[in-house]
Protein backbone atom coordinates (compact mmCIF):
# COMPACT_ATOMS: atom_id res chain seq x y z
CA UNK A 1 0.00 0.00 0.00
CA UNK A 2 1.33 3.36 -0.95
CA UNK A 3 -0.34 5.44 1.76
CA UNK A 4 0.26 3.36 4.89
CA UNK A 5 0.55 6.49 7.03
CA UNK A 6 -2.75 7.82 5.67
CA UNK A 7 -4.79 4.99 7.16
CA UNK A 8 -3.36 5.67 10.59
CA UNK A 9 -4.08 9.40 10.38
CA UNK A 10 -7.55 9.25 8.82
CA UNK A 11 -10.77 8.47 10.65
CA UNK A 12 -10.94 4.71 10.10
CA UNK A 13 -13.29 1.94 11.19
CA UNK A 14 -11.52 -1.41 11.26
CA UNK A 15 -13.12 -4.84 11.03
CA UNK A 16 -16.00 -6.47 9.21
CA UNK A 17 -18.91 -5.42 11.43
CA UNK A 18 -17.83 -1.80 11.78
CA UNK A 19 -16.99 -1.46 8.08
CA UNK A 20 -20.34 -2.87 6.97
CA UNK A 21 -22.18 -0.63 9.41
CA UNK A 22 -20.56 2.62 8.22
CA UNK A 23 -21.11 1.69 4.55
CA UNK A 24 -24.80 0.98 5.24
CA UNK A 25 -25.13 4.31 7.04
CA UNK A 26 -23.54 6.14 4.11
CA UNK A 27 -20.56 7.31 6.18
CA UNK A 28 -17.78 5.51 4.30
CA UNK A 29 -15.68 7.26 1.68
CA UNK A 30 -13.48 4.30 0.76
CA UNK A 31 -13.18 0.67 1.86
CA UNK A 32 -9.98 -1.37 1.94
CA UNK A 33 -10.44 -5.14 1.59
CA UNK A 34 -7.77 -7.80 2.20
CA UNK A 35 -7.62 -10.24 -0.70
CA UNK A 36 -6.89 -13.17 1.62
CA UNK A 37 -10.03 -12.57 3.72
CA UNK A 38 -13.00 -14.96 3.62
CA UNK A 39 -14.43 -14.81 0.05
CA UNK A 40 -17.99 -14.62 1.46
CA UNK A 41 -17.08 -11.48 3.41
CA UNK A 42 -15.34 -9.96 0.39
CA UNK A 43 -18.34 -10.53 -1.88
CA UNK A 44 -20.71 -9.11 0.76
CA UNK A 45 -18.76 -5.88 1.31
CA UNK A 46 -18.06 -5.38 -2.41
CA UNK A 47 -21.77 -5.72 -3.21
CA UNK A 48 -22.63 -3.30 -0.38
CA UNK A 49 -20.02 -0.79 -1.59
CA UNK A 50 -21.36 -1.01 -5.15
CA UNK A 51 -24.88 -0.38 -3.88
CA UNK A 52 -23.76 2.70 -1.92
CA UNK A 53 -21.21 3.94 -4.52
CA UNK A 54 -18.22 3.50 -2.19
CA UNK A 55 -14.75 3.00 -3.69
CA UNK A 56 -13.17 -0.40 -2.94
CA UNK A 57 -9.39 -0.79 -2.79
CA UNK A 58 -7.80 -4.22 -2.46
CA UNK A 59 -4.82 -4.94 -0.20
CA UNK A 60 -2.79 -8.13 -0.63
CA UNK A 61 -3.04 -9.53 2.93
CA UNK A 62 -4.97 -9.07 6.15
CA UNK A 63 -1.67 -8.62 7.98
CA UNK A 64 -0.64 -5.73 5.72
CA UNK A 65 -4.04 -4.06 6.11
CA UNK A 66 -3.86 -4.37 9.91
CA UNK A 67 -0.35 -2.95 9.87
CA UNK A 68 -1.46 -0.04 7.66
CA UNK A 69 -4.25 0.68 10.15
CA UNK A 70 -1.77 0.71 13.02
CA UNK A 71 -2.95 -2.47 14.74
CA UNK A 72 -0.94 -5.54 15.72
CA UNK A 73 -3.32 -8.09 14.16
CA UNK A 74 -4.68 -8.63 10.67
CA UNK A 75 -7.84 -6.93 9.43
CA UNK A 76 -10.21 -8.26 6.76
CA UNK A 77 -11.44 -4.79 5.89
CA UNK A 78 -11.38 -1.17 6.98
CA UNK A 79 -13.39 1.91 6.01
CA UNK A 80 -12.25 5.51 5.79
CA UNK A 81 -15.00 7.80 7.00
CA UNK A 82 -16.21 10.83 5.06
CA UNK A 83 -15.02 14.17 6.38
Jmol script that loads the backbone (N, CA, C; Angstrom):
load data "model"
ATOM      1  N   UNK A   1       0.845  -1.190   0.000  1.00  0.00           N
ATOM      2  CA  UNK A   1       0.000   0.000   0.000  1.00  0.00           C
ATOM      3  C   UNK A   1       0.880   1.240   0.000  1.00  0.00           C
ATOM      4  N   UNK A   2       0.500   2.184  -0.795  1.00  0.00           N
ATOM      5  CA  UNK A   2       1.330   3.363  -0.946  1.00  0.00           C
ATOM      6  C   UNK A   2       1.117   4.384   0.162  1.00  0.00           C
ATOM      7  N   UNK A   3      -0.065   4.413   0.754  1.00  0.00           N
ATOM      8  CA  UNK A   3      -0.344   5.444   1.761  1.00  0.00           C
ATOM      9  C   UNK A   3      -0.545   4.841   3.145  1.00  0.00           C
ATOM     10  N   UNK A   4       0.386   4.022   3.591  1.00  0.00           N
ATOM     11  CA  UNK A   4       0.265   3.364   4.890  1.00  0.00           C
ATOM     12  C   UNK A   4      -0.002   4.365   6.011  1.00  0.00           C
ATOM     13  N   UNK A   5       0.702   5.488   5.972  1.00  0.00           N
ATOM     14  CA  UNK A   5       0.550   6.487   7.028  1.00  0.00           C
ATOM     15  C   UNK A   5      -0.849   7.091   7.007  1.00  0.00           C
ATOM     16  N   UNK A   6      -1.433   7.214   5.808  1.00  0.00           N
ATOM     17  CA  UNK A   6      -2.755   7.816   5.666  1.00  0.00           C
ATOM     18  C   UNK A   6      -3.838   7.070   6.410  1.00  0.00           C
ATOM     19  N   UNK A   7      -3.758   5.756   6.461  1.00  0.00           N
ATOM     20  CA  UNK A   7      -4.786   4.987   7.162  1.00  0.00           C
ATOM     21  C   UNK A   7      -4.686   5.179   8.665  1.00  0.00           C
ATOM     22  N   UNK A   8      -3.497   5.451   9.157  1.00  0.00           N
ATOM     23  CA  UNK A   8      -3.356   5.671  10.592  1.00  0.00           C
ATOM     24  C   UNK A   8      -3.842   7.064  10.981  1.00  0.00           C
ATOM     25  N   UNK A   9      -3.706   8.029  10.075  1.00  0.00           N
ATOM     26  CA  UNK A   9      -4.083   9.404  10.378  1.00  0.00           C
ATOM     27  C   UNK A   9      -5.569   9.680  10.144  1.00  0.00           C
ATOM     28  N   UNK A  10      -6.154   9.001   9.169  1.00  0.00           N
ATOM     29  CA  UNK A  10      -7.554   9.249   8.816  1.00  0.00           C
ATOM     30  C   UNK A  10      -8.495   8.654   9.857  1.00  0.00           C
ATOM     31  N   UNK A  11      -9.745   9.066   9.788  1.00  0.00           N
ATOM     32  CA  UNK A  11     -10.771   8.468  10.646  1.00  0.00           C
ATOM     33  C   UNK A  11     -11.157   7.143  10.009  1.00  0.00           C
ATOM     34  N   UNK A  12     -10.785   6.046  10.678  1.00  0.00           N
ATOM     35  CA  UNK A  12     -10.940   4.713  10.103  1.00  0.00           C
ATOM     36  C   UNK A  12     -11.742   3.819  11.043  1.00  0.00           C
ATOM     37  N   UNK A  13     -12.597   2.992  10.459  1.00  0.00           N
ATOM     38  CA  UNK A  13     -13.287   1.935  11.194  1.00  0.00           C
ATOM     39  C   UNK A  13     -12.693   0.628  10.696  1.00  0.00           C
ATOM     40  N   UNK A  14     -12.219  -0.178  11.624  1.00  0.00           N
ATOM     41  CA  UNK A  14     -11.522  -1.410  11.264  1.00  0.00           C
ATOM     42  C   UNK A  14     -12.374  -2.622  11.633  1.00  0.00           C
ATOM     43  N   UNK A  15     -12.404  -3.604  10.759  1.00  0.00           N
ATOM     44  CA  UNK A  15     -13.124  -4.842  11.032  1.00  0.00           C
ATOM     45  C   UNK A  15     -14.390  -4.955  10.205  1.00  0.00           C
ATOM     46  N   UNK A  16     -14.862  -6.181  10.072  1.00  0.00           N
ATOM     47  CA  UNK A  16     -16.001  -6.470   9.211  1.00  0.00           C
ATOM     48  C   UNK A  16     -17.282  -5.794   9.672  1.00  0.00           C
ATOM     49  N   UNK A  17     -17.647  -5.971  10.936  1.00  0.00           N
ATOM     50  CA  UNK A  17     -18.912  -5.421  11.434  1.00  0.00           C
ATOM     51  C   UNK A  17     -18.941  -3.901  11.340  1.00  0.00           C
ATOM     52  N   UNK A  18     -17.873  -3.261  11.795  1.00  0.00           N
ATOM     53  CA  UNK A  18     -17.833  -1.799  11.776  1.00  0.00           C
ATOM     54  C   UNK A  18     -17.811  -1.253  10.356  1.00  0.00           C
ATOM     55  N   UNK A  19     -17.067  -1.910   9.474  1.00  0.00           N
ATOM     56  CA  UNK A  19     -16.993  -1.463   8.083  1.00  0.00           C
ATOM     57  C   UNK A  19     -18.358  -1.559   7.416  1.00  0.00           C
ATOM     58  N   UNK A  20     -19.021  -2.699   7.580  1.00  0.00           N
ATOM     59  CA  UNK A  20     -20.345  -2.873   6.970  1.00  0.00           C
ATOM     60  C   UNK A  20     -21.340  -1.842   7.506  1.00  0.00           C
ATOM     61  N   UNK A  21     -21.256  -1.579   8.792  1.00  0.00           N
ATOM     62  CA  UNK A  21     -22.176  -0.630   9.409  1.00  0.00           C
ATOM     63  C   UNK A  21     -22.011   0.785   8.835  1.00  0.00           C
ATOM     64  N   UNK A  22     -20.758   1.261   8.724  1.00  0.00           N
ATOM     65  CA  UNK A  22     -20.557   2.620   8.219  1.00  0.00           C
ATOM     66  C   UNK A  22     -20.907   2.737   6.736  1.00  0.00           C
ATOM     67  N   UNK A  23     -20.712   1.658   5.968  1.00  0.00           N
ATOM     68  CA  UNK A  23     -21.109   1.685   4.553  1.00  0.00           C
ATOM     69  C   UNK A  23     -22.632   1.773   4.457  1.00  0.00           C
ATOM     70  N   UNK A  24     -23.333   0.957   5.247  1.00  0.00           N
ATOM     71  CA  UNK A  24     -24.800   0.980   5.237  1.00  0.00           C
ATOM     72  C   UNK A  24     -25.357   2.337   5.653  1.00  0.00           C
ATOM     73  N   UNK A  25     -24.673   3.004   6.571  1.00  0.00           N
ATOM     74  CA  UNK A  25     -25.126   4.315   7.044  1.00  0.00           C
ATOM     75  C   UNK A  25     -24.722   5.453   6.104  1.00  0.00           C
ATOM     76  N   UNK A  26     -23.957   5.120   5.071  1.00  0.00           N
ATOM     77  CA  UNK A  26     -23.537   6.138   4.109  1.00  0.00           C
ATOM     78  C   UNK A  26     -22.406   7.018   4.615  1.00  0.00           C
ATOM     79  N   UNK A  27     -21.639   6.523   5.581  1.00  0.00           N
ATOM     80  CA  UNK A  27     -20.563   7.308   6.183  1.00  0.00           C
ATOM     81  C   UNK A  27     -19.183   6.984   5.626  1.00  0.00           C
ATOM     82  N   UNK A  28     -19.080   5.945   4.807  1.00  0.00           N
ATOM     83  CA  UNK A  28     -17.778   5.507   4.296  1.00  0.00           C
ATOM     84  C   UNK A  28     -17.436   6.207   2.987  1.00  0.00           C
ATOM     85  N   UNK A  29     -16.187   6.640   2.902  1.00  0.00           N
ATOM     86  CA  UNK A  29     -15.679   7.259   1.675  1.00  0.00           C
ATOM     87  C   UNK A  29     -14.982   6.215   0.808  1.00  0.00           C
ATOM     88  N   UNK A  30     -14.229   5.336   1.467  1.00  0.00           N
ATOM     89  CA  UNK A  30     -13.476   4.298   0.759  1.00  0.00           C
ATOM     90  C   UNK A  30     -13.327   3.092   1.679  1.00  0.00           C
ATOM     91  N   UNK A  31     -13.335   1.902   1.089  1.00  0.00           N
ATOM     92  CA  UNK A  31     -13.181   0.671   1.863  1.00  0.00           C
ATOM     93  C   UNK A  31     -11.968  -0.090   1.342  1.00  0.00           C
ATOM     94  N   UNK A  32     -11.128  -0.534   2.267  1.00  0.00           N
ATOM     95  CA  UNK A  32      -9.977  -1.374   1.941  1.00  0.00           C
ATOM     96  C   UNK A  32     -10.325  -2.801   2.310  1.00  0.00           C
ATOM     97  N   UNK A  33     -10.093  -3.733   1.384  1.00  0.00           N
ATOM     98  CA  UNK A  33     -10.436  -5.138   1.591  1.00  0.00           C
ATOM     99  C   UNK A  33      -9.186  -5.989   1.376  1.00  0.00           C
ATOM    100  N   UNK A  34      -8.909  -6.881   2.330  1.00  0.00           N
ATOM    101  CA  UNK A  34      -7.770  -7.796   2.196  1.00  0.00           C
ATOM    102  C   UNK A  34      -8.156  -8.936   1.254  1.00  0.00           C
ATOM    103  N   UNK A  35      -7.322  -9.201   0.286  1.00  0.00           N
ATOM    104  CA  UNK A  35      -7.623 -10.239  -0.701  1.00  0.00           C
ATOM    105  C   UNK A  35      -7.590 -11.645  -0.129  1.00  0.00           C
ATOM    106  N   UNK A  36      -6.927 -11.837   1.027  1.00  0.00           N
ATOM    107  CA  UNK A  36      -6.892 -13.171   1.624  1.00  0.00           C
ATOM    108  C   UNK A  36      -7.966 -13.363   2.702  1.00  0.00           C
ATOM    109  N   UNK A  37      -8.914 -12.435   2.772  1.00  0.00           N
ATOM    110  CA  UNK A  37     -10.029 -12.569   3.720  1.00  0.00           C
ATOM    111  C   UNK A  37     -11.022 -13.609   3.172  1.00  0.00           C
ATOM    112  N   UNK A  38     -11.967 -13.997   4.010  1.00  0.00           N
ATOM    113  CA  UNK A  38     -12.997 -14.961   3.620  1.00  0.00           C
ATOM    114  C   UNK A  38     -13.730 -14.453   2.370  1.00  0.00           C
ATOM    115  N   UNK A  39     -13.773 -15.243   1.300  1.00  0.00           N
ATOM    116  CA  UNK A  39     -14.432 -14.811   0.055  1.00  0.00           C
ATOM    117  C   UNK A  39     -15.892 -14.392   0.245  1.00  0.00           C
ATOM    118  N   UNK A  40     -16.587 -15.005   1.207  1.00  0.00           N
ATOM    119  CA  UNK A  40     -17.986 -14.620   1.463  1.00  0.00           C
ATOM    120  C   UNK A  40     -18.064 -13.199   2.001  1.00  0.00           C
ATOM    121  N   UNK A  41     -17.104 -12.844   2.861  1.00  0.00           N
ATOM    122  CA  UNK A  41     -17.076 -11.479   3.405  1.00  0.00           C
ATOM    123  C   UNK A  41     -16.719 -10.475   2.315  1.00  0.00           C
ATOM    124  N   UNK A  42     -15.752 -10.853   1.482  1.00  0.00           N
ATOM    125  CA  UNK A  42     -15.339  -9.961   0.394  1.00  0.00           C
ATOM    126  C   UNK A  42     -16.514  -9.681  -0.535  1.00  0.00           C
ATOM    127  N   UNK A  43     -17.228 -10.729  -0.948  1.00  0.00           N
ATOM    128  CA  UNK A  43     -18.343 -10.528  -1.876  1.00  0.00           C
ATOM    129  C   UNK A  43     -19.456  -9.690  -1.242  1.00  0.00           C
ATOM    130  N   UNK A  44     -19.682  -9.882   0.058  1.00  0.00           N
ATOM    131  CA  UNK A  44     -20.707  -9.106   0.765  1.00  0.00           C
ATOM    132  C   UNK A  44     -20.371  -7.618   0.792  1.00  0.00           C
ATOM    133  N   UNK A  45     -19.130  -7.294   1.179  1.00  0.00           N
ATOM    134  CA  UNK A  45     -18.760  -5.883   1.312  1.00  0.00           C
ATOM    135  C   UNK A  45     -18.637  -5.225  -0.057  1.00  0.00           C
ATOM    136  N   UNK A  46     -18.168  -5.953  -1.058  1.00  0.00           N
ATOM    137  CA  UNK A  46     -18.063  -5.377  -2.406  1.00  0.00           C
ATOM    138  C   UNK A  46     -19.454  -5.052  -2.950  1.00  0.00           C
ATOM    139  N   UNK A  47     -20.399  -5.962  -2.752  1.00  0.00           N
ATOM    140  CA  UNK A  47     -21.772  -5.720  -3.205  1.00  0.00           C
ATOM    141  C   UNK A  47     -22.367  -4.511  -2.474  1.00  0.00           C
ATOM    142  N   UNK A  48     -22.126  -4.414  -1.177  1.00  0.00           N
ATOM    143  CA  UNK A  48     -22.628  -3.304  -0.379  1.00  0.00           C
ATOM    144  C   UNK A  48     -22.005  -1.985  -0.836  1.00  0.00           C
ATOM    145  N   UNK A  49     -20.714  -2.003  -1.112  1.00  0.00           N
ATOM    146  CA  UNK A  49     -20.024  -0.794  -1.587  1.00  0.00           C
ATOM    147  C   UNK A  49     -20.551  -0.363  -2.953  1.00  0.00           C
ATOM    148  N   UNK A  50     -20.799  -1.331  -3.834  1.00  0.00           N
ATOM    149  CA  UNK A  50     -21.357  -1.006  -5.151  1.00  0.00           C
ATOM    150  C   UNK A  50     -22.733  -0.369  -5.014  1.00  0.00           C
ATOM    151  N   UNK A  51     -23.521  -0.899  -4.113  1.00  0.00           N
ATOM    152  CA  UNK A  51     -24.877  -0.382  -3.883  1.00  0.00           C
ATOM    153  C   UNK A  51     -24.841   1.066  -3.373  1.00  0.00           C
ATOM    154  N   UNK A  52     -23.864   1.374  -2.535  1.00  0.00           N
ATOM    155  CA  UNK A  52     -23.764   2.704  -1.924  1.00  0.00           C
ATOM    156  C   UNK A  52     -22.718   3.597  -2.602  1.00  0.00           C
ATOM    157  N   UNK A  53     -22.203   3.168  -3.749  1.00  0.00           N
ATOM    158  CA  UNK A  53     -21.213   3.936  -4.524  1.00  0.00           C
ATOM    159  C   UNK A  53     -19.984   4.306  -3.694  1.00  0.00           C
ATOM    160  N   UNK A  54     -19.428   3.309  -2.997  1.00  0.00           N
ATOM    161  CA  UNK A  54     -18.222   3.501  -2.193  1.00  0.00           C
ATOM    162  C   UNK A  54     -17.057   2.829  -2.922  1.00  0.00           C
ATOM    163  N   UNK A  55     -15.938   3.524  -3.007  1.00  0.00           N
ATOM    164  CA  UNK A  55     -14.752   2.996  -3.687  1.00  0.00           C
ATOM    165  C   UNK A  55     -14.162   1.842  -2.881  1.00  0.00           C
ATOM    166  N   UNK A  56     -13.798   0.757  -3.575  1.00  0.00           N
ATOM    167  CA  UNK A  56     -13.171  -0.399  -2.935  1.00  0.00           C
ATOM    168  C   UNK A  56     -11.723  -0.495  -3.418  1.00  0.00           C
ATOM    169  N   UNK A  57     -10.805  -0.615  -2.471  1.00  0.00           N
ATOM    170  CA  UNK A  57      -9.390  -0.793  -2.786  1.00  0.00           C
ATOM    171  C   UNK A  57      -8.931  -2.100  -2.160  1.00  0.00           C
ATOM    172  N   UNK A  58      -8.250  -2.928  -2.952  1.00  0.00           N
ATOM    173  CA  UNK A  58      -7.796  -4.224  -2.457  1.00  0.00           C
ATOM    174  C   UNK A  58      -6.368  -4.134  -1.922  1.00  0.00           C
ATOM    175  N   UNK A  59      -6.131  -4.843  -0.823  1.00  0.00           N
ATOM    176  CA  UNK A  59      -4.817  -4.945  -0.203  1.00  0.00           C
ATOM    177  C   UNK A  59      -4.454  -6.427  -0.251  1.00  0.00           C
ATOM    178  N   UNK A  60      -3.163  -6.737  -0.431  1.00  0.00           N
ATOM    179  CA  UNK A  60      -2.788  -8.131  -0.629  1.00  0.00           C
ATOM    180  C   UNK A  60      -3.094  -9.058   0.548  1.00  0.00           C
ATOM    181  N   UNK A  61      -2.794  -8.638   1.790  1.00  0.00           N
ATOM    182  CA  UNK A  61      -3.038  -9.530   2.929  1.00  0.00           C
ATOM    183  C   UNK A  61      -3.707  -8.813   4.100  1.00  0.00           C
ATOM    184  N   UNK A  62      -4.342  -9.612   4.941  1.00  0.00           N
ATOM    185  CA  UNK A  62      -4.971  -9.071   6.151  1.00  0.00           C
ATOM    186  C   UNK A  62      -3.914  -8.478   7.080  1.00  0.00           C
ATOM    187  N   UNK A  63      -2.758  -9.114   7.131  1.00  0.00           N
ATOM    188  CA  UNK A  63      -1.671  -8.624   7.983  1.00  0.00           C
ATOM    189  C   UNK A  63      -1.226  -7.225   7.544  1.00  0.00           C
ATOM    190  N   UNK A  64      -1.054  -7.032   6.242  1.00  0.00           N
ATOM    191  CA  UNK A  64      -0.638  -5.726   5.725  1.00  0.00           C
ATOM    192  C   UNK A  64      -1.698  -4.656   5.975  1.00  0.00           C
ATOM    193  N   UNK A  65      -2.966  -5.032   5.850  1.00  0.00           N
ATOM    194  CA  UNK A  65      -4.036  -4.064   6.110  1.00  0.00           C
ATOM    195  C   UNK A  65      -4.055  -3.683   7.583  1.00  0.00           C
ATOM    196  N   UNK A  66      -3.915  -4.664   8.469  1.00  0.00           N
ATOM    197  CA  UNK A  66      -3.865  -4.372   9.906  1.00  0.00           C
ATOM    198  C   UNK A  66      -2.694  -3.462  10.241  1.00  0.00           C
ATOM    199  N   UNK A  67      -1.550  -3.755   9.651  1.00  0.00           N
ATOM    200  CA  UNK A  67      -0.349  -2.947   9.872  1.00  0.00           C
ATOM    201  C   UNK A  67      -0.566  -1.511   9.383  1.00  0.00           C
ATOM    202  N   UNK A  68      -1.184  -1.369   8.215  1.00  0.00           N
ATOM    203  CA  UNK A  68      -1.456  -0.040   7.662  1.00  0.00           C
ATOM    204  C   UNK A  68      -2.419   0.752   8.553  1.00  0.00           C
ATOM    205  N   UNK A  69      -3.292   0.023   9.247  1.00  0.00           N
ATOM    206  CA  UNK A  69      -4.251   0.677  10.149  1.00  0.00           C
ATOM    207  C   UNK A  69      -3.652   0.943  11.527  1.00  0.00           C
ATOM    208  N   UNK A  70      -2.426   0.466  11.743  1.00  0.00           N
ATOM    209  CA  UNK A  70      -1.765   0.709  13.018  1.00  0.00           C
ATOM    210  C   UNK A  70      -2.153  -0.255  14.118  1.00  0.00           C
ATOM    211  N   UNK A  71      -2.614  -1.460  13.735  1.00  0.00           N
ATOM    212  CA  UNK A  71      -2.950  -2.468  14.743  1.00  0.00           C
ATOM    213  C   UNK A  71      -2.007  -3.656  14.601  1.00  0.00           C
ATOM    214  N   UNK A  72      -1.893  -4.429  15.670  1.00  0.00           N
ATOM    215  CA  UNK A  72      -0.943  -5.545  15.716  1.00  0.00           C
ATOM    216  C   UNK A  72      -1.446  -6.818  15.037  1.00  0.00           C
ATOM    217  N   UNK A  73      -2.733  -6.882  14.757  1.00  0.00           N
ATOM    218  CA  UNK A  73      -3.324  -8.089  14.160  1.00  0.00           C
ATOM    219  C   UNK A  73      -3.823  -7.779  12.752  1.00  0.00           C
ATOM    220  N   UNK A  74      -4.171  -8.817  12.015  1.00  0.00           N
ATOM    221  CA  UNK A  74      -4.678  -8.634  10.672  1.00  0.00           C
ATOM    222  C   UNK A  74      -6.100  -8.072  10.688  1.00  0.00           C
ATOM    223  N   UNK A  75      -6.486  -7.467   9.580  1.00  0.00           N
ATOM    224  CA  UNK A  75      -7.838  -6.928   9.431  1.00  0.00           C
ATOM    225  C   UNK A  75      -8.369  -7.338   8.063  1.00  0.00           C
ATOM    226  N   UNK A  76      -9.602  -7.853   8.023  1.00  0.00           N
ATOM    227  CA  UNK A  76     -10.206  -8.262   6.757  1.00  0.00           C
ATOM    228  C   UNK A  76     -10.577  -7.055   5.933  1.00  0.00           C
ATOM    229  N   UNK A  77     -11.043  -5.994   6.601  1.00  0.00           N
ATOM    230  CA  UNK A  77     -11.445  -4.785   5.887  1.00  0.00           C
ATOM    231  C   UNK A  77     -11.419  -3.584   6.822  1.00  0.00           C
ATOM    232  N   UNK A  78     -11.364  -2.421   6.221  1.00  0.00           N
ATOM    233  CA  UNK A  78     -11.381  -1.172   6.976  1.00  0.00           C
ATOM    234  C   UNK A  78     -12.032  -0.107   6.108  1.00  0.00           C
ATOM    235  N   UNK A  79     -12.710   0.842   6.735  1.00  0.00           N
ATOM    236  CA  UNK A  79     -13.387   1.914   6.008  1.00  0.00           C
ATOM    237  C   UNK A  79     -12.851   3.263   6.451  1.00  0.00           C
ATOM    238  N   UNK A  80     -12.611   4.129   5.483  1.00  0.00           N
ATOM    239  CA  UNK A  80     -12.247   5.514   5.787  1.00  0.00           C
ATOM    240  C   UNK A  80     -13.556   6.301   5.779  1.00  0.00           C
ATOM    241  N   UNK A  81     -13.762   7.044   6.863  1.00  0.00           N
ATOM    242  CA  UNK A  81     -15.004   7.800   6.998  1.00  0.00           C
ATOM    243  C   UNK A  81     -14.942   9.107   6.216  1.00  0.00           C
ATOM    244  N   UNK A  82     -16.124   9.544   5.745  1.00  0.00           N
ATOM    245  CA  UNK A  82     -16.214  10.831   5.060  1.00  0.00           C
ATOM    246  C   UNK A  82     -15.908  11.942   6.039  1.00  0.00           C
ATOM    247  N   UNK A  83     -15.353  13.016   5.521  1.00  0.00           N
ATOM    248  CA  UNK A  83     -15.017  14.165   6.379  1.00  0.00           C
ATOM    249  C   UNK A  83     -16.233  15.003   6.647  1.00  0.00           C
TER     250      UNK A  83
END
end "model"
wireframe off; spacefill off
backbone 0.3
color backbone group
